[in-house]
Protein backbone atom coordinates (compact mmCIF):
# COMPACT_ATOMS: atom_id res chain seq x y z
CA UNK A 1 0.00 0.00 0.00
CA UNK A 2 1.29 3.48 -0.81
CA UNK A 3 0.25 6.79 0.72
CA UNK A 4 1.21 9.89 -1.27
CA UNK A 5 1.54 13.15 0.63
CA UNK A 6 2.60 15.93 -1.75
CA UNK A 7 6.27 15.25 -2.51
CA UNK A 8 6.73 12.52 0.11
CA UNK A 9 5.46 8.97 -0.20
CA UNK A 10 5.51 6.11 2.24
CA UNK A 11 4.64 2.49 1.75
CA UNK A 12 3.90 -0.44 3.96
CA UNK A 13 3.62 -4.14 3.21
CA UNK A 14 1.87 -6.26 5.85
CA UNK A 15 1.30 -10.01 6.00
CA UNK A 16 -2.25 -11.00 5.04
CA UNK A 17 -3.01 -12.42 8.51
CA UNK A 18 -2.15 -9.10 10.15
CA UNK A 19 -4.33 -7.16 7.68
CA UNK A 20 -7.20 -9.60 8.21
CA UNK A 21 -6.91 -9.21 11.97
CA UNK A 22 -6.71 -5.41 11.70
CA UNK A 23 -9.86 -5.00 9.58
CA UNK A 24 -11.83 -7.87 11.10
CA UNK A 25 -11.28 -7.04 14.77
CA UNK A 26 -14.33 -5.54 16.45
CA UNK A 27 -18.01 -6.10 16.96
CA UNK A 28 -20.62 -7.11 14.42
CA UNK A 29 -23.27 -4.41 14.00
CA UNK A 30 -26.26 -3.88 11.72
CA UNK A 31 -26.31 -0.21 10.67
CA UNK A 32 -29.35 2.05 10.36
CA UNK A 33 -29.34 1.52 6.58
CA UNK A 34 -29.34 -2.27 6.87
CA UNK A 35 -25.66 -2.87 6.14
CA UNK A 36 -23.53 -5.14 8.29
CA UNK A 37 -20.26 -3.99 9.84
CA UNK A 38 -17.75 -6.64 10.84
CA UNK A 39 -14.99 -4.74 12.60
CA UNK A 40 -13.86 -2.20 10.00
CA UNK A 41 -15.40 -4.10 7.06
CA UNK A 42 -18.77 -2.97 5.69
CA UNK A 43 -20.92 -5.57 3.93
CA UNK A 44 -23.81 -4.37 1.77
CA UNK A 45 -26.09 -5.67 -0.94
CA UNK A 46 -24.81 -4.64 -4.38
CA UNK A 47 -28.12 -3.59 -5.93
CA UNK A 48 -28.54 -0.99 -8.68
CA UNK A 49 -28.19 -3.46 -11.58
CA UNK A 50 -31.71 -3.09 -12.96
CA UNK A 51 -32.80 -6.41 -11.44
CA UNK A 52 -29.99 -8.57 -12.86
CA UNK A 53 -28.69 -11.53 -10.86
CA UNK A 54 -25.61 -9.54 -9.84
CA UNK A 55 -27.87 -7.19 -7.81
CA UNK A 56 -28.24 -10.02 -5.28
CA UNK A 57 -24.51 -10.20 -4.59
CA UNK A 58 -22.72 -8.65 -1.62
CA UNK A 59 -19.99 -6.00 -1.59
CA UNK A 60 -17.27 -6.01 1.06
CA UNK A 61 -15.80 -2.56 1.58
CA UNK A 62 -12.71 -1.43 3.49
CA UNK A 63 -10.80 1.84 3.70
CA UNK A 64 -7.14 0.94 3.08
CA UNK A 65 -5.97 4.34 4.38
CA UNK A 66 -6.96 3.25 7.92
CA UNK A 67 -4.07 0.82 8.03
CA UNK A 68 -1.47 3.58 7.64
N, CA, C and O atoms as CSV, one atom per row, in Angstrom:
chain,resi,resn,atom,element,x,y,z
A,1,UNK,N,N,0.843,-1.150,0.000
A,1,UNK,CA,C,0.000,0.000,0.000
A,1,UNK,C,C,0.897,1.223,0.000
A,1,UNK,O,O,1.946,1.226,0.643
A,2,UNK,N,N,0.494,2.252,-0.710
A,2,UNK,CA,C,1.285,3.475,-0.814
A,2,UNK,C,C,0.411,4.652,-0.427
A,2,UNK,O,O,-0.738,4.739,-0.860
A,3,UNK,N,N,0.942,5.561,0.385
A,3,UNK,CA,C,0.251,6.794,0.723
A,3,UNK,C,C,1.088,7.941,0.182
A,3,UNK,O,O,2.254,8.088,0.549
A,4,UNK,N,N,0.497,8.755,-0.690
A,4,UNK,CA,C,1.213,9.888,-1.267
A,4,UNK,C,C,0.797,11.160,-0.539
A,4,UNK,O,O,-0.389,11.478,-0.450
A,5,UNK,N,N,1.771,11.872,-0.028
A,5,UNK,CA,C,1.538,13.153,0.633
A,5,UNK,C,C,2.430,14.170,-0.057
A,5,UNK,O,O,3.620,14.262,0.245
A,6,UNK,N,N,1.862,14.933,-0.982
A,6,UNK,CA,C,2.596,15.932,-1.754
A,6,UNK,C,C,3.860,15.325,-2.339
A,6,UNK,O,O,3.765,14.446,-3.196
A,7,UNK,N,N,5.028,15.753,-1.915
A,7,UNK,CA,C,6.270,15.251,-2.506
A,7,UNK,C,C,6.757,13.981,-1.829
A,7,UNK,O,O,7.578,13.261,-2.397
A,8,UNK,N,N,6.271,13.689,-0.631
A,8,UNK,CA,C,6.729,12.516,0.114
A,8,UNK,C,C,5.754,11.358,-0.058
A,8,UNK,O,O,4.540,11.557,-0.109
A,9,UNK,N,N,6.284,10.181,-0.145
A,9,UNK,CA,C,5.458,8.970,-0.205
A,9,UNK,C,C,5.986,7.991,0.826
A,9,UNK,O,O,7.181,7.959,1.121
A,10,UNK,N,N,5.073,7.190,1.369
A,10,UNK,CA,C,5.511,6.111,2.243
A,10,UNK,C,C,4.716,4.866,1.877
A,10,UNK,O,O,3.578,4.953,1.416
A,11,UNK,N,N,5.319,3.732,2.083
A,11,UNK,CA,C,4.640,2.488,1.751
A,11,UNK,C,C,4.805,1.508,2.896
A,11,UNK,O,O,5.713,1.609,3.721
A,12,UNK,N,N,3.898,0.570,2.907
A,12,UNK,CA,C,3.897,-0.436,3.958
A,12,UNK,C,C,3.374,-1.742,3.369
A,12,UNK,O,O,2.382,-1.745,2.641
A,13,UNK,N,N,4.026,-2.824,3.676
A,13,UNK,CA,C,3.616,-4.144,3.211
A,13,UNK,C,C,3.429,-5.020,4.432
A,13,UNK,O,O,4.391,-5.308,5.144
A,14,UNK,N,N,2.203,-5.446,4.682
A,14,UNK,CA,C,1.869,-6.257,5.855
A,14,UNK,C,C,1.502,-7.668,5.434
A,14,UNK,O,O,0.978,-7.868,4.337
A,15,UNK,N,N,1.768,-8.654,6.289
A,15,UNK,CA,C,1.301,-10.014,6.002
A,15,UNK,C,C,-0.235,-10.059,6.005
A,15,UNK,O,O,-0.884,-9.315,6.740
A,16,UNK,N,N,-0.788,-10.918,5.195
A,16,UNK,CA,C,-2.245,-10.998,5.037
A,16,UNK,C,C,-2.950,-11.280,6.366
A,16,UNK,O,O,-4.022,-10.728,6.614
A,17,UNK,N,N,-2.379,-12.119,7.220
A,17,UNK,CA,C,-3.011,-12.422,8.508
A,17,UNK,C,C,-3.128,-11.174,9.379
A,17,UNK,O,O,-4.133,-10.982,10.063
A,18,UNK,N,N,-2.109,-10.334,9.354
A,18,UNK,CA,C,-2.148,-9.102,10.146
A,18,UNK,C,C,-3.198,-8.137,9.615
A,18,UNK,O,O,-3.899,-7.494,10.396
A,19,UNK,N,N,-3.315,-8.029,8.297
A,19,UNK,CA,C,-4.327,-7.161,7.681
A,19,UNK,C,C,-5.726,-7.679,7.999
A,19,UNK,O,O,-6.622,-6.901,8.329
A,20,UNK,N,N,-5.910,-8.984,7.899
A,20,UNK,CA,C,-7.204,-9.605,8.210
A,20,UNK,C,C,-7.590,-9.334,9.652
A,20,UNK,O,O,-8.738,-8.992,9.936
A,21,UNK,N,N,-6.638,-9.483,10.565
A,21,UNK,CA,C,-6.914,-9.210,11.973
A,21,UNK,C,C,-7.220,-7.735,12.209
A,21,UNK,O,O,-8.101,-7.406,13.004
A,22,UNK,N,N,-6.502,-6.844,11.526
A,22,UNK,CA,C,-6.711,-5.413,11.699
A,22,UNK,C,C,-8.127,-4.999,11.278
A,22,UNK,O,O,-8.823,-4.317,12.030
A,23,UNK,N,N,-8.548,-5.407,10.088
A,23,UNK,CA,C,-9.864,-4.997,9.583
A,23,UNK,C,C,-11.007,-5.797,10.199
A,23,UNK,O,O,-12.118,-5.281,10.321
A,24,UNK,N,N,-10.761,-7.029,10.582
A,24,UNK,CA,C,-11.832,-7.874,11.096
A,24,UNK,C,C,-12.073,-7.758,12.589
A,24,UNK,O,O,-13.091,-8.240,13.087
A,25,UNK,N,N,-11.152,-7.123,13.321
A,25,UNK,CA,C,-11.284,-7.035,14.768
A,25,UNK,C,C,-12.380,-6.033,15.140
A,25,UNK,O,O,-12.386,-4.907,14.642
A,26,UNK,N,N,-13.276,-6.427,15.985
A,26,UNK,CA,C,-14.335,-5.537,16.455
A,26,UNK,C,C,-15.667,-6.251,16.490
A,26,UNK,O,O,-15.760,-7.447,16.213
A,27,UNK,N,N,-16.679,-5.509,16.829
A,27,UNK,CA,C,-18.006,-6.102,16.965
A,27,UNK,C,C,-18.708,-6.193,15.614
A,27,UNK,O,O,-18.297,-5.576,14.631
A,28,UNK,N,N,-19.773,-6.977,15.600
A,28,UNK,CA,C,-20.623,-7.113,14.418
A,28,UNK,C,C,-21.881,-6.308,14.685
A,28,UNK,O,O,-22.579,-6.542,15.672
A,29,UNK,N,N,-22.174,-5.344,13.792
A,29,UNK,CA,C,-23.272,-4.408,13.996
A,29,UNK,C,C,-24.084,-4.300,12.719
A,29,UNK,O,O,-23.527,-4.306,11.621
A,30,UNK,N,N,-25.393,-4.202,12.857
A,30,UNK,CA,C,-26.259,-3.879,11.719
A,30,UNK,C,C,-26.514,-2.373,11.772
A,30,UNK,O,O,-27.010,-1.863,12.776
A,31,UNK,N,N,-26.177,-1.661,10.695
A,31,UNK,CA,C,-26.306,-0.207,10.665
A,31,UNK,C,C,-27.751,0.212,10.449
A,31,UNK,O,O,-28.618,-0.621,10.184
A,32,UNK,N,N,-28.002,1.507,10.566
A,32,UNK,CA,C,-29.347,2.050,10.357
A,32,UNK,C,C,-29.859,1.802,8.934
A,32,UNK,O,O,-31.066,1.683,8.721
A,33,UNK,N,N,-28.949,1.726,7.969
A,33,UNK,CA,C,-29.342,1.524,6.575
A,33,UNK,C,C,-29.427,0.064,6.187
A,33,UNK,O,O,-29.694,-0.253,5.028
A,34,UNK,N,N,-29.204,-0.836,7.142
A,34,UNK,CA,C,-29.343,-2.265,6.873
A,34,UNK,C,C,-28.070,-2.953,6.436
A,34,UNK,O,O,-28.104,-4.128,6.070
A,35,UNK,N,N,-26.940,-2.251,6.461
A,35,UNK,CA,C,-25.660,-2.872,6.141
A,35,UNK,C,C,-25.130,-3.579,7.377
A,35,UNK,O,O,-25.605,-3.346,8.488
A,36,UNK,N,N,-24.156,-4.431,7.181
A,36,UNK,CA,C,-23.526,-5.141,8.287
A,36,UNK,C,C,-22.085,-4.671,8.389
A,36,UNK,O,O,-21.376,-4.602,7.384
A,37,UNK,N,N,-21.653,-4.350,9.593
A,37,UNK,CA,C,-20.259,-3.995,9.837
A,37,UNK,C,C,-19.615,-5.090,10.671
A,37,UNK,O,O,-20.085,-5.427,11.757
A,38,UNK,N,N,-18.537,-5.634,10.142
A,38,UNK,CA,C,-17.753,-6.640,10.840
A,38,UNK,C,C,-16.396,-5.987,11.102
A,38,UNK,O,O,-15.542,-5.936,10.216
A,39,UNK,N,N,-16.207,-5.494,12.310
A,39,UNK,CA,C,-14.990,-4.744,12.597
A,39,UNK,C,C,-14.977,-3.482,11.758
A,39,UNK,O,O,-15.857,-2.631,11.890
A,40,UNK,N,N,-13.972,-3.360,10.887
A,40,UNK,CA,C,-13.860,-2.196,10.005
A,40,UNK,C,C,-14.312,-2.513,8.576
A,40,UNK,O,O,-14.094,-1.712,7.667
A,41,UNK,N,N,-14.935,-3.669,8.375
A,41,UNK,CA,C,-15.403,-4.100,7.056
A,41,UNK,C,C,-16.902,-3.859,6.974
A,41,UNK,O,O,-17.648,-4.282,7.857
A,42,UNK,N,N,-17.347,-3.182,5.919
A,42,UNK,CA,C,-18.772,-2.968,5.687
A,42,UNK,C,C,-19.231,-3.937,4.611
A,42,UNK,O,O,-18.601,-4.057,3.560
A,43,UNK,N,N,-20.334,-4.630,4.880
A,43,UNK,CA,C,-20.920,-5.570,3.926
A,43,UNK,C,C,-22.276,-5.020,3.537
A,43,UNK,O,O,-23.103,-4.727,4.401
A,44,UNK,N,N,-22.514,-4.877,2.223
A,44,UNK,CA,C,-23.805,-4.375,1.772
A,44,UNK,C,C,-24.247,-5.101,0.515
A,44,UNK,O,O,-23.434,-5.669,-0.215
A,45,UNK,N,N,-25.549,-5.072,0.277
A,45,UNK,CA,C,-26.094,-5.669,-0.938
A,45,UNK,C,C,-25.705,-4.789,-2.116
A,45,UNK,O,O,-25.778,-3.564,-2.019
A,46,UNK,N,N,-25.295,-5.389,-3.222
A,46,UNK,CA,C,-24.810,-4.642,-4.378
A,46,UNK,C,C,-25.906,-3.766,-4.965
A,46,UNK,O,O,-25.759,-2.545,-5.009
A,47,UNK,N,N,-26.987,-4.357,-5.410
A,47,UNK,CA,C,-28.119,-3.586,-5.930
A,47,UNK,C,C,-27.771,-2.707,-7.125
A,47,UNK,O,O,-26.632,-2.707,-7.592
A,48,UNK,N,N,-28.749,-1.964,-7.616
A,48,UNK,CA,C,-28.537,-0.992,-8.678
A,48,UNK,C,C,-28.204,-1.573,-10.033
A,48,UNK,O,O,-27.659,-0.857,-10.872
A,49,UNK,N,N,-28.503,-2.834,-10.291
A,49,UNK,CA,C,-28.186,-3.459,-11.581
A,49,UNK,C,C,-29.437,-3.733,-12.404
A,49,UNK,O,O,-29.451,-4.650,-13.225
A,50,UNK,N,N,-30.471,-2.957,-12.192
A,50,UNK,CA,C,-31.713,-3.092,-12.965
A,50,UNK,C,C,-32.294,-4.501,-12.855
A,50,UNK,O,O,-32.838,-5.026,-13.827
A,51,UNK,N,N,-32.181,-5.112,-11.680
A,51,UNK,CA,C,-32.797,-6.406,-11.442
A,51,UNK,C,C,-32.025,-7.615,-11.921
A,51,UNK,O,O,-32.534,-8.733,-11.844
A,52,UNK,N,N,-30.790,-7.424,-12.423
A,52,UNK,CA,C,-29.992,-8.573,-12.862
A,52,UNK,C,C,-29.575,-9.414,-11.664
A,52,UNK,O,O,-29.683,-8.968,-10.522
A,53,UNK,N,N,-29.105,-10.614,-11.916
A,53,UNK,CA,C,-28.688,-11.528,-10.860
A,53,UNK,C,C,-27.565,-10.937,-10.002
A,53,UNK,O,O,-27.474,-11.231,-8.810
A,54,UNK,N,N,-26.718,-10.110,-10.604
A,54,UNK,CA,C,-25.612,-9.536,-9.839
A,54,UNK,C,C,-26.098,-8.573,-8.750
A,54,UNK,O,O,-25.340,-8.266,-7.829
A,55,UNK,N,N,-27.324,-8.098,-8.832
A,55,UNK,CA,C,-27.865,-7.194,-7.808
A,55,UNK,C,C,-28.067,-7.917,-6.485
A,55,UNK,O,O,-28.231,-7.273,-5.448
A,56,UNK,N,N,-28.058,-9.246,-6.504
A,56,UNK,CA,C,-28.245,-10.020,-5.282
A,56,UNK,C,C,-26.922,-10.340,-4.584
A,56,UNK,O,O,-26.917,-10.970,-3.527
A,57,UNK,N,N,-25.813,-9.914,-5.162
A,57,UNK,CA,C,-24.506,-10.198,-4.589
A,57,UNK,C,C,-24.191,-9.216,-3.458
A,57,UNK,O,O,-24.881,-8.211,-3.284
A,58,UNK,N,N,-23.152,-9.518,-2.704
A,58,UNK,CA,C,-22.720,-8.647,-1.617
A,58,UNK,C,C,-21.418,-7.943,-1.983
A,58,UNK,O,O,-20.597,-8.479,-2.727
A,59,UNK,N,N,-21.242,-6.736,-1.450
A,59,UNK,CA,C,-19.991,-5.998,-1.587
A,59,UNK,C,C,-19.340,-5.922,-0.214
A,59,UNK,O,O,-20.011,-5.661,0.785
A,60,UNK,N,N,-18.035,-6.150,-0.168
A,60,UNK,CA,C,-17.265,-6.014,1.056
A,60,UNK,C,C,-16.373,-4.801,0.871
A,60,UNK,O,O,-15.563,-4.761,-0.054
A,61,UNK,N,N,-16.516,-3.803,1.751
A,61,UNK,CA,C,-15.796,-2.560,1.584
A,61,UNK,C,C,-14.889,-2.295,2.775
A,61,UNK,O,O,-15.273,-2.487,3.928
A,62,UNK,N,N,-13.660,-1.843,2.465
A,62,UNK,CA,C,-12.713,-1.425,3.490
A,62,UNK,C,C,-12.108,-0.093,3.056
A,62,UNK,O,O,-12.167,0.270,1.881
A,63,UNK,N,N,-11.536,0.621,3.995
A,63,UNK,CA,C,-10.803,1.844,3.703
A,63,UNK,C,C,-9.322,1.540,3.937
A,63,UNK,O,O,-8.889,1.510,5.089
A,64,UNK,N,N,-8.537,1.316,2.891
A,64,UNK,CA,C,-7.144,0.938,3.079
A,64,UNK,C,C,-6.303,2.012,3.752
A,64,UNK,O,O,-5.241,1.698,4.290
A,65,UNK,N,N,-6.739,3.272,3.744
A,65,UNK,CA,C,-5.973,4.344,4.382
A,65,UNK,C,C,-5.959,4.187,5.901
A,65,UNK,O,O,-5.079,4.739,6.561
A,66,UNK,N,N,-6.916,3.447,6.471
A,66,UNK,CA,C,-6.959,3.251,7.924
A,66,UNK,C,C,-5.759,2.470,8.430
A,66,UNK,O,O,-5.386,2.604,9.595
A,67,UNK,N,N,-5.158,1.672,7.594
A,67,UNK,CA,C,-4.067,0.820,8.025
A,67,UNK,C,C,-2.762,1.609,8.178
A,67,UNK,O,O,-1.854,1.175,8.887
A,68,UNK,N,N,-2.668,2.758,7.520
A,68,UNK,CA,C,-1.466,3.582,7.643
A,68,UNK,C,C,-1.584,4.432,8.876
A,68,UNK,O,O,-0.680,5.210,9.179
